[in-house]
């Protein structure tokens, strides 16, 4: 990560380790690097997203566990698990 050229983000990034919104490239890099060895604060992060106005959560393959959790936790948020088939189709569509 230290050798990667970073630029300031154009959108808010929700940290996996703290569940807080980050807006600097350095803070995001530290969070991404730390994801391997630290606890993920998924519920805290998705709560912040909902508070910021997010109304759709997309979960990438392979599963749907987080979509199921989000559906139970956030009644006003649409939660969608993207399947491998749909992802492959979307990648082909131009």
MMTF fields as JSON, N, C-alpha, C and O atoms, coordinates in Angstrom:
{
  "mmtfVersion": "1.0.0",
  "mmtfProducer": "UNKNOWN",
  "numBonds": 375,
  "numAtoms": 376,
  "numGroups": 94,
  "numChains": 1,
  "numModels": 1,
  "chainsPerModel": [1],
  "groupsPerChain": [94],
  "chainIdList": ["A"],
  "bondAtomList": [4, 2, 8, 6, 12, 10, 16, 14, 20, 18, 24, 22, 28, 26, 32, 30, 36, 34, 40, 38, 44, 42, 48, 46, 52, 50, 56, 54, 60, 58, 64, 62, 68, 66, 72, 70, 76, 74, 80, 78, 84, 82, 88, 86, 92, 90, 96, 94, 100, 98, 104, 102, 108, 106, 112, 110, 116, 114, 120, 118, 124, 122, 128, 126, 132, 130, 136, 134, 140, 138, 144, 142, 148, 146, 152, 150, 156, 154, 160, 158, 164, 162, 168, 166, 172, 170, 176, 174, 180, 178, 184, 182, 188, 186, 192, 190, 196, 194, 200, 198, 204, 202, 208, 206, 212, 210, 216, 214, 220, 218, 224, 222, 228, 226, 232, 230, 236, 234, 240, 238, 244, 242, 248, 246, 252, 250, 256, 254, 260, 258, 264, 262, 268, 266, 272, 270, 276, 274, 280, 278, 284, 282, 288, 286, 292, 290, 296, 294, 300, 298, 304, 302, 308, 306, 312, 310, 316, 314, 320, 318, 324, 322, 328, 326, 332, 330, 336, 334, 340, 338, 344, 342, 348, 346, 352, 350, 356, 354, 360, 358, 364, 362, 368, 366, 372, 370],
  "bondOrderList": [1, 1, 1, 1, 1, 1, 1, 1, 1, 1, 1, 1, 1, 1, 1, 1, 1, 1, 1, 1, 1, 1, 1, 1, 1, 1, 1, 1, 1, 1, 1, 1, 1, 1, 1, 1, 1, 1, 1, 1, 1, 1, 1, 1, 1, 1, 1, 1, 1, 1, 1, 1, 1, 1, 1, 1, 1, 1, 1, 1, 1, 1, 1, 1, 1, 1, 1, 1, 1, 1, 1, 1, 1, 1, 1, 1, 1, 1, 1, 1, 1, 1, 1, 1, 1, 1, 1, 1, 1, 1, 1, 1, 1],
  "groupList": [{"groupName": "UNK", "atomNameList": ["N", "CA", "C", "O"], "elementList": ["N", "C", "C", "O"], "formalChargeList": [0, 0, 0, 0], "bondAtomList": [1, 0, 2, 1, 3, 2], "bondOrderList": [1, 1, 2], "singleLetterCode": "X", "chemCompType": "L-PEPTIDE LINKING"}],
  "groupTypeList": [0, 0, 0, 0, 0, 0, 0, 0, 0, 0, 0, 0, 0, 0, 0, 0, 0, 0, 0, 0, 0, 0, 0, 0, 0, 0, 0, 0, 0, 0, 0, 0, 0, 0, 0, 0, 0, 0, 0, 0, 0, 0, 0, 0, 0, 0, 0, 0, 0, 0, 0, 0, 0, 0, 0, 0, 0, 0, 0, 0, 0, 0, 0, 0, 0, 0, 0, 0, 0, 0, 0, 0, 0, 0, 0, 0, 0, 0, 0, 0, 0, 0, 0, 0, 0, 0, 0, 0, 0, 0, 0, 0, 0, 0],
  "groupIdList": [1, 2, 3, 4, 5, 6, 7, 8, 9, 10, 11, 12, 13, 14, 15, 16, 17, 18, 19, 20, 21, 22, 23, 24, 25, 26, 27, 28, 29, 30, 31, 32, 33, 34, 35, 36, 37, 38, 39, 40, 41, 42, 43, 44, 45, 46, 47, 48, 49, 50, 51, 52, 53, 54, 55, 56, 57, 58, 59, 60, 61, 62, 63, 64, 65, 66, 67, 68, 69, 70, 71, 72, 73, 74, 75, 76, 77, 78, 79, 80, 81, 82, 83, 84, 85, 86, 87, 88, 89, 90, 91, 92, 93, 94],
  "secStructList": [7, 6, 6, 1, 7, 7, 7, 7, 7, 1, 1, 7, 3, 3, 7, 6, 6, 6, 7, 7, 3, 3, 7, 1, 2, 2, 2, 2, 2, 2, 2, 2, 2, 2, 6, 6, 6, 1, 7, 7, 7, 2, 2, 2, 2, 2, 2, 2, 2, 2, 2, 6, 6, 7, 7, 3, 3, 3, 3, 7, 6, 6, 7, 7, 2, 2, 2, 2, 2, 2, 2, 2, 2, 7, 6, 6, 1, 3, 3, 3, 3, 7, 7, 2, 2, 2, 2, 2, 2, 2, 2, 2, 7, 7],
  "xCoordList": [0.828, 0.0, 0.877, 0.501, 2.046, 2.921, 3.406, 3.682, 3.512, 4.013, 2.89, 3.162, 1.666, 0.531, 0.329, 0.329, 0.157, -0.121, -1.58, -2.482, -1.806, -3.149, -3.621, -2.83, -4.901, -5.521, -6.678, -7.225, -7.039, -8.142, -9.445, -9.672, -10.29, -11.524, -12.534, -12.516, -13.403, -14.462, -15.771, -16.696, -15.847, -17.025, -16.565, -15.381, -17.485, -17.164, -16.92, -17.642, -15.909, -15.578, -15.923, -15.544, -16.631, -16.966, -15.949, -15.818, -15.231, -14.162, -14.71, -15.686, -14.078, -14.468, -14.052, -14.741, -12.938, -12.436, -13.147, -13.244, -13.646, -14.278, -15.748, -16.487, -16.184, -17.552, -17.795, -18.946, -16.737, -16.865, -16.563, -15.869, -17.091, -16.841, -15.425, -14.999, -14.704, -13.352, -13.344, -14.038, -12.534, -12.484, -11.062, -10.862, -10.069, -8.698, -8.096, -8.367, -7.286, -6.666, -5.812, -5.827, -5.095, -4.226, -5.038, -4.686, -6.113, -6.959, -7.603, -7.713, -8.023, -8.622, -7.588, -7.888, -6.382, -5.318, -5.015, -4.808, -4.99, -4.744, -5.869, -5.617, -7.104, -8.234, -8.161, -8.323, -7.921, -7.854, -6.732, -6.924, -5.582, -4.454, -4.766, -4.326, -5.51, -5.824, -6.968, -7.185, -7.709, -8.859, -8.483, -9.298, -7.275, -6.839, -6.701, -7.029, -6.223, -5.892, -6.84, -6.649, -7.851, -8.708, -10.176, -10.603, -10.921, -12.363, -13.039, -12.666, -14.032, -14.816, -16.065, -16.774, -16.338, -17.498, -18.613, -18.997, -19.119, -20.087, -21.343, -21.771, -21.93, -23.177, -22.969, -23.815, -21.86, -21.57, -21.46, -22.005, -20.75, -20.57, -21.864, -22.117, -22.686, -23.948, -24.922, -25.756, -24.821, -25.651, -25.282, -26.16, -23.986, -23.532, -24.036, -24.508, -23.942, -24.426, -25.911, -26.332, -26.694, -28.124, -28.366, -29.224, -27.614, -27.752, -27.361, -27.897, -26.438, -26.017, -26.985, -26.8, -28.02, -29.034, -28.987, -29.773, -28.095, -28.035, -29.33, -29.771, -29.934, -31.188, -31.103, -32.092, -29.92, -29.711, -28.338, -27.333, -28.296, -27.048, -26.918, -27.864, -25.751, -25.458, -24.368, -23.328, -24.601, -23.596, -23.048, -23.803, -21.732, -21.084, -20.935, -20.956, -20.783, -20.639, -19.458, -18.501, -19.525, -20.267, -21.581, -22.31, -21.919, -23.063, -24.124, -24.195, -24.96, -26.065, -26.254, -27.252, -25.32, -25.464, -25.578, -26.416, -24.751, -24.804, -26.091, -26.638, -26.575, -27.849, -28.984, -29.871, -28.954, -29.977, -29.918, -30.954, -28.713, -28.56, -29.07, -29.772, -28.712, -29.142, -30.658, -31.273, -31.252, -32.711, -33.403, -34.433, -32.836, -33.408, -33.16, -33.978, -32.034, -31.631, -32.132, -32.361, -32.304, -32.631, -33.863, -33.757, -35.006, -36.285, -36.495, -37.239, -35.863, -36.054, -34.997, -35.012, -34.081, -32.998, -33.258, -33.589, -33.104, -33.229, -31.896, -30.847, -31.932, -30.716, -30.739, -31.663, -29.714, -29.688, -28.362, -27.287, -28.458, -27.267, -27.106, -27.969, -26.005, -25.731, -25.209, -24.274, -25.807, -25.359, -24.182, -23.966, -23.429, -22.319, -22.835, -22.183, -23.998, -24.574, -24.897, -24.563, -25.552, -25.893, -24.641, -24.589, -23.636, -22.396, -21.705, -21.215, -21.663, -21.056, -21.831, -21.229, -23.154, -23.984, -23.719, -23.541, -23.696, -23.472, -22.103, -21.959, -21.115, -19.777, -19.733, -18.908, -20.609, -20.638, -21.436, -21.16, -22.419, -23.295, -22.524, -21.813, -22.678, -21.948, -22.891, -22.459],
  "yCoordList": [-1.187, 0.0, 1.257, 2.284, 1.165, 2.337, 2.81, 3.996, 1.896, 2.291, 2.716, 3.094, 2.659, 3.023, 4.537, 5.178, 5.095, 6.527, 6.771, 6.17, 7.637, 7.895, 9.29, 10.231, 9.407, 10.708, 10.859, 9.87, 12.08, 12.329, 11.8, 11.963, 11.181, 10.609, 11.688, 12.807, 11.325, 12.232, 11.949, 12.76, 10.802, 10.439, 9.987, 9.727, 9.898, 9.462, 7.955, 7.197, 7.54, 6.134, 5.785, 6.516, 4.688, 4.262, 3.219, 2.17, 3.516, 2.65, 1.344, 1.337, 0.246, -1.062, -1.258, -1.944, -0.667, -0.886, -0.041, -0.447, 1.131, 2.011, 2.266, 2.665, 2.042, 2.344, 3.83, 4.263, 4.62, 6.069, 6.505, 5.81, 7.661, 8.226, 8.797, 9.524, 8.459, 8.982, 9.776, 9.444, 10.843, 11.666, 12.008, 12.898, 11.31, 11.549, 10.248, 9.166, 10.375, 9.212, 8.432, 7.201, 9.116, 8.441, 7.617, 6.473, 8.185, 7.469, 6.243, 5.19, 6.381, 5.26, 4.161, 2.983, 4.53, 3.55, 2.78, 1.568, 3.477, 2.814, 1.837, 0.745, 2.225, 1.33, 0.096, -1.028, 0.299, -0.83, -1.788, -3.004, -1.254, -2.1, -2.853, -3.989, -2.241, -2.872, -3.865, -4.593, -3.909, -4.812, -6.277, -7.088, -6.614, -8.011, -8.504, -9.653, -7.651, -8.094, -7.603, -7.931, -6.827, -6.239, -6.582, -7.002, -6.39, -6.604, -5.622, -4.452, -6.118, -5.283, -4.828, -5.652, -3.539, -2.972, -2.702, -1.558, -3.792, -3.711, -2.945, -2.043, -3.279, -2.627, -1.13, -0.324, -0.754, 0.665, 1.401, 2.492, 0.792, 1.419, 1.558, 2.6, 0.521, 0.604, 1.564, 2.18, 1.694, 2.679, 4.087, 4.919, 4.358, 5.675, 5.911, 7.004, 4.904, 5.055, 5.411, 6.287, 4.733, 5.027, 6.446, 7.157, 6.855, 8.214, 9.27, 10.378, 8.942, 9.865, 9.886, 10.653, 9.041, 9.064, 7.923, 7.906, 6.974, 5.822, 5.028, 4.712, 4.709, 3.959, 2.645, 1.92, 2.332, 1.052, 0.509, 1.205, -0.734, -1.443, -2.557, -3.312, -2.662, -3.744, -4.62, -4.12, -5.92, -6.865, -7.634, -8.205, -7.646, -8.343, -9.824, -10.192, -10.679, -12.115, -12.393, -11.62, -13.474, -14.672, -14.886, -15.813, -14.101, -14.47, -13.409, -12.444, -13.62, -12.705, -12.449, -11.849, -12.89, -12.756, -11.295, -10.967, -10.416, -9.003, -8.339, -7.476, -8.737, -8.21, -8.615, -7.813, -9.854, -10.325, -9.543, -9.156, -9.311, -8.524, -7.095, -6.555, -6.495, -5.124, -5.043, -4.103, -6.017, -6.034, -6.08, -5.437, -6.839, -6.939, -5.686, -5.331, -5.014, -3.88, -2.527, -1.629, -2.37, -1.064, -1.186, -1.493, -0.949, -1.163, -0.205, -0.534, 0.958, 1.934, 1.829, 2.605, 0.87, 0.701, -0.553, -1.611, -0.417, -1.559, -2.295, -1.681, -3.592, -4.391, -5.474, -6.286, -5.479, -6.39, -7.15, -6.552, -8.476, -9.313, -9.577, -10.19, -9.116, -9.322, -10.75, -11.162, -11.493, -12.865, -12.861, -11.883, -13.95, -14.066, -13.978, -13.385, -14.563, -14.526, -13.101, -12.687, -12.346, -10.965, -10.115, -9.269, -10.336, -9.586, -9.876, -8.958, -11.146, -11.523, -10.897, -10.429, -10.886, -10.27, -8.76, -8.207, -8.108, -6.655, -6.304, -5.273, -7.131, -6.869, -6.964, -6.306, -7.772, -7.939, -6.846, -6.524, -6.277, -5.267, -3.965, -3.505, -3.383, -2.136, -1.017, 0.109],
  "zCoordList": [0.0, 0.0, 0.0, -0.565, 0.638, 0.734, -0.637, -0.819, -1.597, -2.915, -3.874, -5.013, -3.431, -4.273, -4.274, -3.223, -5.472, -5.578, -5.203, -5.785, -4.248, -3.755, -4.147, -4.217, -4.397, -4.635, -3.663, -3.173, -3.394, -2.466, -3.074, -4.273, -2.279, -2.806, -3.212, -2.699, -4.135, -4.576, -3.858, -3.899, -3.2, -2.414, -1.031, -0.817, -0.119, 1.24, 1.239, 0.59, 1.964, 2.162, 3.604, 4.52, 3.82, 5.173, 5.6, 4.97, 6.674, 7.154, 7.706, 8.456, 7.332, 7.848, 9.296, 10.052, 9.69, 11.051, 12.094, 13.252, 11.706, 12.687, 12.409, 13.309, 11.176, 10.799, 10.616, 10.57, 10.51, 10.37, 8.945, 8.202, 8.577, 7.25, 7.189, 8.086, 6.119, 5.902, 4.603, 3.642, 4.601, 3.395, 2.97, 2.143, 3.527, 3.081, 2.554, 3.073, 1.527, 0.906, 1.907, 1.904, 2.732, 3.706, 4.705, 4.995, 5.228, 6.19, 5.541, 6.17, 4.294, 3.576, 3.358, 3.553, 2.958, 2.754, 4.038, 4.003, 5.158, 6.436, 6.764, 7.271, 6.476, 6.735, 5.84, 6.317, 4.551, 3.616, 4.026, 4.025, 4.37, 4.782, 6.072, 6.247, 6.959, 8.235, 8.196, 9.164, 7.086, 7.005, 7.152, 7.591, 6.794, 6.839, 8.275, 8.573, 9.155, 10.505, 11.598, 12.769, 11.238, 12.262, 12.062, 10.986, 13.123, 13.107, 12.152, 12.077, 11.428, 10.53, 11.275, 11.852, 11.269, 11.976, 10.97, 10.725, 10.397, 9.331, 9.745, 9.026, 10.869, 11.272, 11.501, 11.114, 12.121, 12.334, 10.999, 10.835, 10.048, 8.743, 7.969, 7.365, 7.979, 7.248, 7.935, 7.27, 9.245, 9.952, 9.512, 9.287, 9.389, 8.915, 7.494, 7.181, 6.632, 5.26, 5.235, 4.48, 6.058, 6.108, 6.62, 6.098, 7.633, 8.164, 7.132, 7.153, 6.233, 5.183, 4.0, 3.055, 4.055, 3.017, 2.024, 1.077, 2.211, 1.305, 1.425, 2.53, 0.293, 0.301, -0.463, -0.563, -1.005, -1.686, -1.32, -1.459, -0.854, -0.583, -1.609, -1.831, -2.235, -3.172, -2.583, -2.156, -2.559, -2.075, -3.259, -4.046, -3.381, -4.481, -4.132, -2.957, -5.158, -4.919, -3.987, -3.948, -3.253, -3.601, -2.854, -3.205, -1.864, -1.042, -0.886, -1.647, 0.141, 0.409, 1.903, 2.302, 2.724, 4.179, 4.611, 5.451, 4.05, 4.438, 3.957, 4.643, 2.788, 2.293, 3.224, 3.515, 3.688, 4.62, 5.928, 6.469, 6.434, 7.666, 7.471, 8.326, 6.35, 6.074, 5.966, 6.47, 5.316, 5.146, 6.512, 6.712, 7.445, 8.796, 9.626, 10.474, 9.388, 10.219, 9.737, 10.548, 8.433, 7.855, 6.969, 5.782, 7.541, 6.851, 5.669, 4.744, 5.681, 4.604, 3.508, 2.552, 3.644, 2.682, 1.852, 2.387, 0.55, -0.353, -0.36, -0.553, -0.154, -0.065, -1.141, -1.197, -1.995, -3.138, -3.154, -3.102, -3.227, -3.408, -4.895, -5.523, -5.451, -6.87, -7.048, -6.361, -7.961, -8.207, -9.18, -9.896, -9.203, -10.154, -11.589, -12.449, -11.846, -13.192, -13.616, -14.726, -12.723, -13.051, -13.235, -14.127, -12.397, -12.513, -13.842, -14.499, -14.242, -15.527, -16.686, -17.652, -16.595, -17.638, -17.712, -18.798, -16.563, -16.522, -17.099, -17.756, -16.868, -17.382, -18.903, -19.536, -19.496, -20.946, -21.648, -22.803, -20.964, -21.568, -21.765, -20.871, -22.951, -23.211, -23.489, -23.73]
}
